[in-house]
Each structure stands twice: as structure tokens, then as C-alpha cells.
Amino acid sequence: MNTLYLKSFIRCKRKAWLDFKGNKSCKVWSPHQAIDKVKQYQIFSKLCNGEIYSGLKACKKGYQGVIGLKIKGKLFQNINAEIYPQLLLKTKGISKWGPYKYLPSVYKLGHKTTKEHLFDLAFSSILLESFQGSKIEKGLVISSFGNKVNLEEIYLNKKLRKKVLNVFLSLNECLEGSLPEITQDRKKCTICSWQKFCDKEAKENGYLTDVDGIGSKTASLLKTNGIFNTQILASYSEKQLGEKLSKFNFQNYEKASIFVKQAQAYISGEPHCISNKNDSFDLLGKTSSGFFIFDIESNPDEKHDFLYGFLKINKLFTTKEDLLYEPILNLKKYKGESYRQIIKILFSNKELPVLHYGETEKIAIIKIARNLNFSFEEIDSLTSRFIDLHILIRKSWILPLKNYSLKSVSSWLGFEWVQNNVSGSKALYWWIQYQTTKNKIFLKKIIQYNKDDCFATLQIAEYLIKNQLKKN
């Protein structure tokens, strides 16, 4: 057993089991993990002033930072264990190598220090103590916000070590058993390499959390009321379900109709049109004289939008080849120039609406307008042209999908990306590679991906407009 399985186990028991025993051909490469590795190395190198080396020799020579080390040992009950410390950081002390010792250190991507970080440090310290012949009182959690590297000291007391050993025993027991059930908290699955494998089983077995809007708490409430899967949920009348849920939460009573229809659509594969006159929106009228599609690629950790993509449509239902796509690269040192380019495009046709999918694009434009010292009135005038298709599709349709992301909706409509297995996180991975290598092939991949996202957004717009035409 090793720390990699331990970290997987803390996130999801099923993931740990699949990492250990699963068919690796069902596993999908995760850009999140690749991004994490790249950022991890960059931060460690910065912390150690570039003095970072790999393996046992690096420990013997007393380098400031050591990576790429595998340490084996035995725990109680003769259980074999391995650790792969992310980083060993040199500090004052005495070890078998001389007047210094190493502290286990882990990288933290977000703001929150989790059990995963604490248990990783505690477990690593147990084997590291005997390996270097020195007591370890604390470990370090390393993070970076802006350009500053932060260190958080974690004291590895007996209570924490006892906890991690108990978790390790549970992990050992889990890996010896059969495949655990799919986690109820499916939000964790979005960045998991086993997501597609688990999604297939979840759909076959009618997992309630596969129904859009149903999280683990609502699923638990439904099961308490005898609704154990999507098939049972779809068989309910809206009134029946509403009466059951109203006893617990009035808000859920309002959602009962949506839950039933969403389950029915998911099972049948057929969309359901929501007829609500109060929510009707004249997208056809708004776009008849032309419009822009706007999509951005971002690095959320650095709060940096690195690519802005515009697609201009002069006439509805025009072939792709006749449309003009314009990418604007946003390098930090030239951001003023890229901002002015964006405003120039938007003001080339002041009246044209700007279609986008999700709130990110509108937020980005407000940020740019403020940066360029626009008045409140000018910002209001500009943002009033923005139309969020994500909101429109949700108000107009219940689709046979587990979520309403751009990828899910446009793929259901038949759109295909030029590049395989692409995502926003993969585009971010390419951006990090481009920044490191300056190889323009990564930039070309990002631009192609963003262009496809613009066309995917256009396909959703055309779907909404075509159905508006049918109603008229």
C-alpha cells in the first residue's frame, strides 16, 4: 500500500480500489493531474531557489529540495507500505546524513488545507523518520497566490498519526474487498480519471444523482421516501412527489415537477419543452441582424483569461466556412492592448448582441471595461447586449442530460470538436506548456479548441432559434 492509494481513498473509496485493481484501459488521462504536477514542480523549484534534485543521492548531498523518492517500510501488523513524498525540504537538525534533516512537504492548489494534505504529511512522516534516522515534529503545506509562496506548518501529533493509521487499515481492508459503490457526491467525479467508467454504471443502475439538480442530500431525501432510482422517480406524478417533498422542504416542492420531467427525459432520451410565457425570450428577433459569439479560456488560479475568442455571424444559419473567427491572445504584459482589441471588436457594431454560455464571459467584460475606466452607464450599456445561452436553455428545455454544460448540450445536438477528448482544463494544460516551451503548436491547439467552443455555442443558439421558429 502507498500514499497514492491513500490520497485516492480519502477522496473516494471506489477510486482507490480502481487505481489498485481496475482495468487501466478504462482510465482516462486527466489534465487536472498534469496541471497539478507542473505547478507543483514550479512552486517547489521557486521555494528552493532552483536547488531541487531527485532521489537518494540528493538527500546524501544535502540539497535544499528533494523529489522523486520512493521510501519503503513496514507498519504494524507487518503491513508493507510505500511513500512518494512530493517534496522533502531541508531544515536544521540531525539525520544519518549529517547536521540537517528533511521535512515532508505537500503542495496545495486551492485555499483550503484538507484531510488529504494532513494525512499525506502524517503518513509520510512515519516512514520518513526511520528512513532518515531523525524525529519529525511537523510537515509543511506549500501554496502560491499571486507571486508569493506560502508555507503552512502542520504539527504531526500522536492523534493525527493515529487517525491516518486507522484510515490506512480501512484502505487495506477496502482493497482486499470487492469494488465499492459509486459515491453519492458525484461532484467529486468531474476531475476523476475513472469518471466515464463510473458514469456508464450509474446510468445503467439509475443513480438519482445523475439527474440534473439532484445532489447527495436530495437523493438521500428521495430514498427515505422510497424513491431509489431514476426509473421510480420518472414513474411518479409531479403532484405525488411534490406532496412527499413538501413535508421536508417547500423549495423542493417547487422543484418536484422539474425532477420528474428531468428523470423522464434522461431515461427516454427525449427533450421536454418548458412552456412558460413569462420566461419567453425573443432570441430570433434579437439576433436577426447578426450577433457575436464570445468564449474565453482562463486560468482560474491566477485569475487570468489567456484567450478571448470572437465569432461574428452576419446572417443566421450561415455555413461555418463563411464565418469570421478572431482569437485574441492575452499576455499579461500586453493586457492593455488585448483589452482595447476586444472593445474595438464589440464597438465595431454597437447594437449587435453578444451570445455566450455561462457567466464567465460577462464577468470578464465587466473587468475589462473597469480596467479601461468605463463609466457605470457605459458598462451597463455594454453588458446589456450580453445573452447567456446557458440560462436560456435551462429556462426553455429539459434535456436528456445529466448536466447542462456547453460540452454536454452541444454534443447532444451533434456537435463534434476537431480535437479528441478536449476540455477547458486541457486547454489550460496546453497554455502552461506554451508558457514553458514557447512552442506554438500548443497555442494552435488552444485556438482550435476555443474556435470549436464558439461554434458549439452557435449550435445551441441555432437550436433555440429553430424551435422558436416552430412555435411561431
C-alpha positions in Angstrom: 0.0 0.0 0.0 1.2 3.5 -0.7 0.3 7.2 -0.3 -1.1 7.5 -3.8 -3.9 4.9 -2.9 -4.3 6.6 0.5 -5.0 10.0 -1.1 -7.4 8.4 -3.6 -9.2 6.6 -0.7 -9.7 9.9 1.2 -11.4 11.4 -2.0 -13.3 8.3 -2.9 -13.1 4.6 -1.8 -14.1 3.4 -5.3 -11.3 5.5 -6.9 -8.7 3.9 -4.6 -10.0 0.4 -5.5 -10.0 1.1 -9.2 -6.5 2.6 -9.1 -5.3 -0.6 -7.5 -7.3 -3.3 -9.2 -9.2 -1.6 -12.1 -8.8 -2.2 -15.8 -6.4 0.6 -16.8 -7.8 0.7 -20.3 -11.0 2.3 -18.8 -9.0 5.0 -17.2 -8.8 8.4 -19.0 -5.9 10.8 -18.8 -6.6 13.7 -16.5 -5.3 17.2 -17.4 -6.1 18.3 -13.8 -3.4 15.9 -12.5 -0.9 17.0 -15.2 -1.5 20.7 -14.4 -1.1 19.9 -10.7 2.3 18.2 -11.4 3.6 21.1 -13.5 2.5 23.8 -11.0 3.8 21.7 -8.1 7.3 21.5 -9.6 7.3 25.2 -10.5 6.4 26.2 -6.9 8.9 23.7 -5.3 11.7 25.0 -7.6 10.9 28.6 -6.6 10.8 27.8 -2.9 14.2 26.0 -3.1 15.8 28.7 -5.4 16.2 26.1 -8.1 18.2 23.7 -5.8 15.9 20.8 -6.3 17.1 17.3 -7.2 15.8 13.8 -7.4 16.5 10.6 -5.5 18.5 9.3 -2.5 21.8 10.9 -3.7 20.2 14.3 -3.3 19.5 13.5 0.4 23.0 12.4 0.9 24.4 15.5 -0.7 22.1 17.7 1.4 20.3 19.6 -1.3 17.6 22.0 -0.3 14.8 20.2 -2.0 14.4 16.5 -2.9 11.8 15.0 -5.2 11.2 11.6 -6.9 12.0 9.5 -3.9 10.3 6.2 -3.0 10.6 5.0 0.6 9.5 1.6 1.7 8.8 0.3 5.2 6.7 -1.8 7.4 3.8 -0.7 9.6 2.1 -2.5 12.4 0.7 -6.0 11.7 3.6 -6.4 9.2 1.8 -4.4 6.5 4.2 -3.2 3.8 3.9 0.5 2.9 5.5 2.9 0.4 5.5 6.7 0.4 6.3 9.0 -2.5 6.9 12.4 -0.8 6.0 15.3 -3.1 8.9 17.3 -1.7 11.5 16.8 1.2 12.6 20.2 2.4 15.9 20.6 4.2 15.9 22.1 7.7 18.1 22.3 10.8 18.5 19.0 12.7 20.5 15.8 12.8 20.0 12.8 10.5 22.0 9.9 9.3 23.4 12.1 6.5 24.7 14.9 8.8 23.7 18.2 10.6 20.4 18.5 8.7 17.2 16.7 8.2 14.2 16.8 5.8 10.6 17.7 6.4 7.7 16.2 4.3 6.0 18.8 2.3 2.9 18.8 0.1 1.5 21.3 -2.5 -1.9 22.8 -2.0 -3.7 24.0 -5.2 -6.6 25.9 -3.6 -7.0 27.9 -0.4 -8.2 25.1 1.8 -6.0 22.6 3.7 -7.8 19.3 3.6 -7.6 15.9 5.2 -5.7 14.7 2.1 -2.9 17.1 2.9 -2.8 16.3 6.6 -2.9 12.6 6.2 -0.3 12.7 3.4 2.1 14.5 5.7 1.4 12.3 8.8 1.7 9.1 6.9 4.9 10.2 5.1 6.4 11.3 8.5 6.0 7.8 10.0 8.2 6.1 7.3 10.5 9.1 6.8 11.5 9.1 10.5 13.1 5.7 10.3 14.5 6.3 6.8 16.5 9.4 7.8 17.0 8.4 11.4 15.5 11.6 12.8 12.4 12.7 14.6 9.8 14.7 12.6 7.6 17.0 14.5 6.0 18.9 11.7 5.3 18.9 7.9 4.7 21.8 5.5 1.8 22.7 3.2 3.0 24.9 0.3 0.8 27.1 -1.7 1.2 30.1 -4.1 -1.2 33.0 -4.6 0.0 35.7 -7.0 3.7 35.5 -7.0 4.1 34.7 -3.3 4.9 31.2 -2.0 3.3 30.5 1.3 4.3 27.9 3.9 1.8 26.5 6.5 3.3 24.4 9.3 1.3 21.3 10.3 2.3 19.7 13.7 2.2 15.9 13.3 1.0 14.9 16.8 0.1 11.4 18.0 -3.7 12.0 17.4 -3.2 12.8 13.7 -0.8 9.9 13.2 -3.2 7.5 14.9 -6.0 8.8 12.6 -4.0 8.2 9.5 -3.0 4.7 10.6 -6.7 3.8 11.1 -7.5 5.2 7.6 -4.7 3.1 6.2 -6.1 0.0 7.8 -9.5 0.8 6.3 -7.8 1.3 2.9 -6.1 -2.1 3.2 -9.4 -3.7 4.0 -11.2 -1.9 1.1 -8.5 -3.0 -1.4 -8.9 -6.6 -0.4 -12.7 -6.5 -0.9 -14.9 -6.1 -3.9 -15.5 -2.9 -5.9 -17.1 -0.2 -3.7 -20.3 1.5 -4.8 -20.3 4.8 -6.7 -20.0 7.8 -4.4 -23.2 9.7 -3.8 -21.3 13.0 -4.1 -20.9 13.0 -7.8 -19.3 16.5 -7.9 -16.1 14.8 -7.0 -16.2 12.8 -10.2 -15.7 15.7 -12.6 -11.9 15.6 -12.5 -11.5 11.9 -11.9 -9.8 9.6 -14.4 -12.5 6.9 -13.8 -15.5 9.2 -14.4 -16.6 7.7 -17.7 -16.3 4.2 -16.3 -18.5 5.1 -13.3 -20.9 7.2 -15.4 -21.8 4.2 -17.5 -22.6 2.1 -14.5 -24.5 4.9 -12.8 -26.8 5.4 -15.8 -27.4 1.6 -16.2 -28.4 1.5 -12.5 -30.5 4.7 -12.5 -28.4 6.7 -9.9 -30.5 9.6 -8.7 -27.5 11.9 -8.6 -27.3 11.5 -12.4 -30.5 13.6 -12.6 -29.6 17.3 -13.0 -30.3 19.3 -9.9 -30.2 16.2 -7.5 -27.3 16.2 -5.2 -26.4 13.7 -2.4 -28.8 15.4 0.1 -31.8 15.4 -2.2 -31.0 11.8 -3.3 -30.9 10.8 0.4 -34.3 12.5 1.0 -35.8 10.8 -2.1 -34.5 7.4 -0.9 -36.1 8.0 2.5 -39.4 8.3 0.6 -38.9 5.1 -1.3 -37.6 6.6 -4.5 -34.3 4.6 -5.0 -33.6 5.2 -8.7 -34.4 7.3 -11.8 -36.9 4.8 -13.0 -39.0 5.1 -9.9 -38.7 8.9 -9.9 -39.8 9.1 -13.5 -42.9 7.0 -12.7 -44.2 9.5 -10.1 -46.7 12.2 -10.9 -45.5 15.7 -10.2 -48.2 16.2 -7.6 -47.3 12.9 -5.8 -43.7 13.9 -5.5 -44.5 17.4 -4.5 -46.7 16.3 -1.7 -44.0 14.0 -0.4 -41.2 16.6 -0.5 -43.4 19.4 0.8 -43.2 17.7 4.3 -39.5 18.3 4.3 -38.7 21.4 2.3 -41.1 23.8 0.5 -38.4 24.7 -2.1 -38.1 21.1 -3.1 -41.9 21.1 -3.6 -41.4 23.7 -6.3 -38.6 21.5 -7.9 -40.7 18.3 -7.8 -42.0 18.9 -11.3 -38.5 19.5 -12.7 -37.1 16.4 -11.0 -39.8 14.2 -12.5 -39.5 15.6 -16.0 -35.7 15.6 -15.9 -35.8 11.9 -14.9 -38.2 11.1 -17.7 -36.1 12.9 -20.3 -32.9 11.2 -19.1 -34.5 7.7 -19.4 -36.3 8.3 -22.7 -33.6 10.4 -24.4 -36.3 12.9 -25.5 -36.2 16.6 -24.6 -39.1 18.3 -22.9 -40.1 21.9 -23.8 -40.9 24.2 -20.9 -43.8 26.4 -21.9 -43.7 29.5 -19.7 -44.9 32.7 -21.3 -43.4 34.8 -18.6 -39.9 33.4 -19.4 -40.2 33.7 -23.2 -37.3 35.4 -24.8 -37.2 36.6 -28.4 -33.8 35.3 -29.4 -34.8 35.3 -33.1 -35.7 39.0 -33.0 -32.5 39.9 -31.1 -30.2 38.1 -33.5 -31.9 38.6 -36.8 -29.5 41.4 -37.8 -26.4 39.5 -36.7 -24.6 38.8 -33.5 -21.2 37.9 -31.9 -20.3 34.6 -30.1 -17.8 35.2 -27.3 -15.8 32.5 -25.5 -12.8 32.7 -23.2 -10.1 30.4 -21.9 -8.9 31.0 -18.3 -6.5 30.1 -15.6 -8.8 30.5 -12.6 -6.0 30.1 -10.0 -4.1 33.0 -11.4 -7.3 34.9 -12.3 -6.0 35.3 -15.9 -8.1 35.0 -19.1 -5.4 34.0 -21.6 -7.5 33.8 -24.8 -10.6 35.6 -26.0 -12.4 34.2 -29.0 -15.0 36.0 -31.1 -17.2 34.6 -33.9 -19.1 37.1 -35.9 -22.4 36.0 -37.5 -24.0 38.4 -40.0 -26.8 36.1 -41.0 -28.5 33.2 -39.3 -27.8 29.6 -40.3 -24.7 30.6 -42.4 -22.2 27.8 -43.2 -19.1 27.6 -40.9 -16.7 28.4 -43.7 -18.4 31.8 -44.3 -18.0 32.9 -40.6 -15.2 35.0 -39.2 -13.4 33.8 -36.1 -11.0 36.1 -34.3 -8.8 34.9 -31.4 -7.1 37.5 -29.1 -4.2 36.3 -27.1 -3.9 38.0 -23.7 -0.3 38.1 -22.5 -0.1 39.7 -19.1 2.5 42.3 -20.2 0.3 43.3 -23.1 -3.1 43.1 -21.5 -4.0 46.7 -22.2 -3.5 46.1 -25.9 -5.7 42.9 -25.9 -8.4 44.8 -23.9 -8.5 47.5 -26.5 -8.8 45.0 -29.3 -11.8 43.4 -27.6 -13.6 46.7 -27.1 -12.8 47.6 -30.7 -14.5 44.4 -31.9 -17.5 44.9 -29.7 -17.9 48.5 -30.7 -17.5 47.8 -34.4 -21.2 47.0 -34.3 -22.6 48.7 -31.2 -26.0 47.2 -31.5 -25.2 43.6 -32.1 -25.9 41.2 -29.2 -23.1 39.0 -27.7 -24.1 35.4 -27.1 -22.1 33.4 -24.6 -22.5 30.2 -22.5 -22.3 30.7 -18.7 -21.5 33.8 -16.6 -17.7 33.9 -17.1 -17.6 35.9 -20.3 -19.9 38.7 -19.0 -17.8 38.9 -15.8 -14.6 39.2 -17.9 -16.1 42.0 -20.0 -17.1 44.0 -16.8 -13.5 43.5 -15.5 -12.0 44.8 -18.9 -14.4 47.8 -19.0 -13.5 48.8 -15.5 -9.8 48.4 -16.3 -10.3 50.8 -19.2 -12.1 53.3 -16.9 -15.6 52.9 -18.4 -18.4 54.7 -16.6 -21.2 52.8 -14.9 -23.6 53.8 -17.7 -21.1 52.6 -20.4 -20.6 49.3 -18.6 -24.4 48.8 -18.2 -24.9 49.6 -21.9 -22.2 47.1 -22.9 -23.3 44.3 -20.7 -27.0 44.7 -21.6 -26.0 43.3 -25.1 -24.8 40.0 -23.5 -27.2 37.0 -23.7 -26.4 33.9 -21.6 -27.5 30.8 -23.6 -27.0 28.6 -20.6 -29.8 30.5 -18.7 -32.0 30.4 -21.9 -31.6 26.7 -22.5 -32.4 25.9 -18.9 -35.5 28.1 -18.9 -36.7 26.7 -22.2 -35.8 23.0 -22.2 -35.4 19.9 -20.1 -32.8 17.9 -21.9 -32.0 14.2 -21.6 -28.6 15.0 -19.9 -27.0 14.7 -16.5 -25.8 18.3 -16.7 -26.2 21.4 -18.9 -22.5 22.2 -19.6 -21.5 23.5 -23.0 -19.9 20.2 -23.9 -22.9 18.1 -22.8 -25.6 20.2 -24.5 -23.7 20.8 -27.8 -22.5 17.1 -28.0 -26.2 16.0 -27.6 -27.0 18.3 -30.5 -24.4 16.5 -32.6 -21.5 18.9 -32.4 -18.0 17.4 -32.7 -14.7 19.0 -31.6 -11.9 18.8 -34.1 -9.5 17.5 -31.4 -10.3 14.5 -29.3 -11.1 14.5 -25.5 -10.8 18.2 -25.1 -11.9 20.4 -22.2 -11.2 23.7 -20.6 -8.7 22.1 -18.3 -6.8 20.6 -21.2 -6.7 24.0 -22.8 -5.2 25.3 -19.6 -2.6 22.5 -19.6 -1.7 23.4 -23.2 -1.3 27.1 -22.1 1.0 26.1 -19.3 3.1 24.1 -21.8 3.1 27.0 -24.2 4.3 29.4 -21.4 7.1 26.9 -20.5 8.3 25.9 -24.0 7.1 28.8 -26.3 6.2 26.0 -28.7 3.4 27.5 -30.9 1.8 24.1 -31.5 0.2 24.4 -28.0 -1.1 27.8 -29.0 -2.6 26.4 -32.2 -4.3 23.6 -30.1 -5.8 26.2 -27.7 -7.1 28.4 -30.6 -8.6 25.5 -32.3 -10.3 24.4 -29.1 -11.7 27.9 -28.5 -12.9 28.2 -32.1 -14.8 24.9 -31.6 -16.3 26.2 -28.4 -17.6 29.2 -30.3 -19.1 27.0 -32.9 -20.6 24.7 -30.2 -22.2 27.8 -28.6 -23.6 28.8 -32.1 -25.1 25.4 -32.5 -27.0 25.8 -29.2 -28.2 29.3 -30.3 -29.4 27.8 -33.6 -31.3 25.1 -31.8 -33.1 27.6 -29.6 -33.9 29.8 -32.7 -35.2 26.9 -34.8 -37.5 25.9 -32.0 -38.7 29.5 -31.6 -39.5 29.5 -35.4 -41.5 26.3 -35.0 -43.6 27.9 -32.2 -44.2 30.9 -34.3 
